[in-house]
Amino acid sequence: MPLHLVKLCVGCDSIADLEDWIRERLAKRPKGSSREHAHVTRMVPKRADELLAGGSLYWVIRGEVACRQTLLRVEPFVDGEGVGRCRLVLAPEVVPVVPRPYRAFQGWRYLAAGEAPADLDRAAPGTQAMPEEMRRELRTLGLL
């Protein structure tokens, strides 16, 4: 079973914000370059082999685990100032998941496969097509 990461999506208020940010970053790349999306973090996961066996990065948006991106590679590097960092290379597709409350934290956390929320379209077919605010309101009312 794969291992996953959970990370706060700072600066995004919705899945659409994250998708827009990824699209903007990919659009700035030269034509013909990779369609992979990378997120740079300070620490290198020590369990990278487990993460790369089918793991994803789950994003926490507005206090909920809201979506995920498949992890493709973990690339440690040293930046221009000599500080060790890690590039988490992700598939550009953002997959909404069944939202789950998650408290704020620093850095990232491991998430066991059995604890990971299911993809939204698998758990509730058709709901992924709904606007995110509508899904949030329906959950608040206990209808979803």
C-alpha positions as CSV (number, residue, x, y, z in Angstrom):
1,M,0.0,0.0,0.0
2,P,1.3,3.4,-0.9
3,L,2.0,6.2,1.6
4,H,0.8,9.7,1.0
5,L,1.7,13.2,2.1
6,V,-0.6,16.0,3.5
7,K,0.3,19.6,3.0
8,L,-1.4,23.0,3.5
9,C,-2.2,24.8,0.3
10,V,-1.3,28.2,1.5
11,G,-2.8,31.1,-0.5
12,C,-5.5,29.0,-2.1
13,D,-9.2,29.3,-1.1
14,S,-10.5,26.6,-3.4
15,I,-9.5,23.7,-5.6
16,A,-10.1,26.1,-8.6
17,D,-7.5,28.5,-7.2
18,L,-5.0,25.6,-7.0
19,E,-5.8,24.5,-10.6
20,D,-5.5,28.1,-11.8
21,W,-2.1,28.5,-10.1
22,I,-0.8,25.2,-11.6
23,R,-2.1,26.3,-15.1
24,E,-0.4,29.7,-14.8
25,R,2.9,28.1,-13.8
26,L,2.7,25.5,-16.6
27,A,1.9,28.2,-19.2
28,K,5.1,30.1,-18.4
29,R,7.2,27.1,-19.3
30,P,8.9,26.9,-22.7
31,K,6.9,24.9,-25.3
32,G,7.7,21.2,-25.3
33,S,8.8,21.1,-21.7
34,S,7.3,18.6,-19.2
35,R,3.7,19.0,-18.0
36,E,4.7,18.0,-14.5
37,H,4.1,20.4,-11.7
38,A,6.6,20.7,-8.8
39,H,6.2,21.9,-5.3
40,V,9.4,22.9,-3.3
41,T,9.6,22.1,0.4
42,R,12.4,22.4,2.9
43,M,12.5,18.8,4.2
44,V,13.1,15.6,2.2
45,P,10.7,12.8,3.1
46,K,12.7,9.9,4.5
47,R,10.0,7.4,3.3
48,A,10.3,8.5,-0.4
49,D,10.3,4.9,-1.7
50,E,6.9,4.3,-0.1
51,L,5.5,7.6,-1.4
52,L,6.6,6.8,-4.9
53,A,4.8,3.4,-4.9
54,G,1.5,5.1,-5.9
55,G,1.3,7.9,-3.3
56,S,-0.2,11.3,-3.7
57,L,0.1,14.8,-2.1
58,Y,-3.2,15.6,-0.4
59,W,-3.8,19.4,-0.2
60,V,-5.5,21.0,2.8
61,I,-7.6,24.0,1.6
62,R,-9.7,26.1,4.1
63,G,-9.3,23.6,6.9
64,E,-10.2,20.5,4.9
65,V,-8.3,17.9,2.9
66,A,-9.9,18.8,-0.4
67,C,-7.9,17.3,-3.3
68,R,-4.8,15.4,-4.3
69,Q,-2.1,15.2,-6.9
70,T,-0.2,12.0,-7.8
71,L,3.5,12.1,-6.7
72,L,5.9,11.2,-9.5
73,R,9.3,11.9,-8.0
74,V,11.0,13.3,-4.9
75,E,14.1,15.3,-5.9
76,P,16.4,16.6,-3.2
77,F,18.6,19.6,-4.2
78,V,20.6,22.5,-2.8
79,D,19.3,26.0,-3.7
80,G,21.4,29.0,-4.7
81,E,21.9,30.0,-1.1
82,G,23.2,26.5,-0.1
83,V,20.1,25.4,1.7
84,G,18.9,21.8,1.2
85,R,15.4,21.6,-0.3
86,C,13.2,19.0,-1.9
87,R,11.2,19.2,-5.1
88,L,8.0,17.1,-5.0
89,V,7.2,16.5,-8.7
90,L,3.5,16.0,-9.2
91,A,1.1,15.1,-12.0
92,P,-0.7,18.4,-13.0
93,E,-4.1,16.8,-12.6
94,V,-5.9,17.8,-9.4
95,V,-8.3,15.2,-8.1
96,P,-11.0,16.3,-5.7
97,V,-11.5,14.0,-2.7
98,V,-14.2,13.5,-0.1
99,P,-13.4,16.5,2.2
100,R,-12.2,15.8,5.7
101,P,-11.4,18.4,8.4
102,Y,-7.7,18.9,9.1
103,R,-6.1,21.3,11.5
104,A,-3.3,23.6,10.5
105,F,0.3,22.4,10.8
106,Q,3.7,23.3,9.5
107,G,5.5,21.4,6.8
108,W,3.9,18.1,5.7
109,R,2.6,14.9,7.3
110,Y,2.5,11.3,6.2
111,L,-0.9,9.8,5.5
112,A,-1.4,6.0,5.5
113,A,-3.2,4.6,2.5
114,G,-6.1,3.4,4.7
115,E,-6.6,6.9,6.1
116,A,-6.6,8.7,2.8
117,P,-10.0,10.1,1.7
118,A,-11.6,8.6,-1.4
119,D,-11.7,10.4,-4.7
120,L,-14.9,12.4,-4.8
121,D,-16.3,11.0,-8.0
122,R,-15.8,7.4,-6.8
123,A,-17.5,8.1,-3.4
124,A,-20.3,10.2,-4.8
125,P,-20.6,9.9,-8.6
126,G,-21.5,13.2,-10.3
127,T,-20.6,15.5,-7.4
128,Q,-17.2,16.5,-8.9
129,A,-19.2,18.4,-11.6
130,M,-20.9,20.5,-9.0
131,P,-19.4,23.9,-8.1
132,E,-17.1,23.6,-5.0
133,E,-19.1,26.2,-3.0
134,M,-22.3,24.2,-3.6
135,R,-20.7,21.0,-2.4
136,R,-19.4,22.8,0.7
137,E,-22.9,24.2,1.5
138,L,-24.6,20.8,0.9
139,R,-22.1,19.2,3.3
140,T,-22.8,21.9,5.9
141,L,-26.5,21.1,5.6
142,G,-25.9,17.4,5.9
143,L,-27.1,16.7,2.4
144,L,-23.9,15.4,1.0
